[in-house]
């Protein structure tokens, strides 16, 4: 997921980010550390999201994609690391 202009993500790009990450407005605002009202302003275009917000959204997307890839490749074969206690 890449924003066309990292400094000014468009509302439709933010909505696509939410859809791809299966997030609602409450979850999105919480993840970005902003109020629900502020996030709603981004979605409506009333307020322009800033670079820091688009970078945070990119990071969330990368983390979720990596998590999906790990789960897909794991298939229950993960090796547990054990540390013996003496």
N, C-alpha and C positions, 0 to 999 in steps of 0.2 A: 504494500500500500504506500504509494508515494503521492504527496501533495504536489500539484502543479507549481505552486509558489509557496515554499516553506515558510515565508514570512507572512503570508496572508491566506491561510486555508479557507476555502469556500464552504458555505454551509452544506452544500450537497456532498462535498468530500468528507466532512465531519459525520454526516448521516451514514455515508458508506462505511466509514471507520466503525461506527457503532454497530452497523449490521454485520460486518465481517467478524467483529469481536463478540457478537451476541450480547450487547450492553444496552440498558435503558438509560434514560436521562439521569436518574439517581445514581446508578453505578458509574456512569461516565464522569459525572461531576465529582464523585468521591475519589475515583482513581486519579483525576487531575488535580485534586486538592482545591477545588473551587466550589462556589455555591451552585445549587441547582438553578437558581435564577440567572446567574452569570452564564452558565452553560447553555441555558435556553436562549439567551441573547445571541450566543454564537450561532445556534441553529437557525434562528430567525433572520440573521444578518444584521440585527440591530447594533451589535458590537462585533468588531473584527477580532478574531482570535489572533494571538501573537505567536511569534516564533517559538517561544518557550512552550506554549500549548501544543503546537504542531509537533515539536520534537518529542514531547511527552507522549503524544498519541502514537507517534512512530515507534517509540520504545515499547509501549504497551503491545502494539501489534506484533513487533518482533518477538517479544516474550511469549505471547499467546501462540504464535506460529511455531516457535521452537518447542513449546510444551506439547502441541499437537503432534509434532514430528517425533518427539521422544516417546510419547504414548503409543503412536503407530508402530514405531520400530521396536519397542520393548516387548510386547506380546508376552508378558509374564516371565521373561528370561533375565530380568535384572539381577545383577550380582550384588549381593549385600556385602558391605564392608563391616567386618566385625573386629573389635579390638578386645583381646582377651584381658580380663582383669585378674591380677594376681594378688 
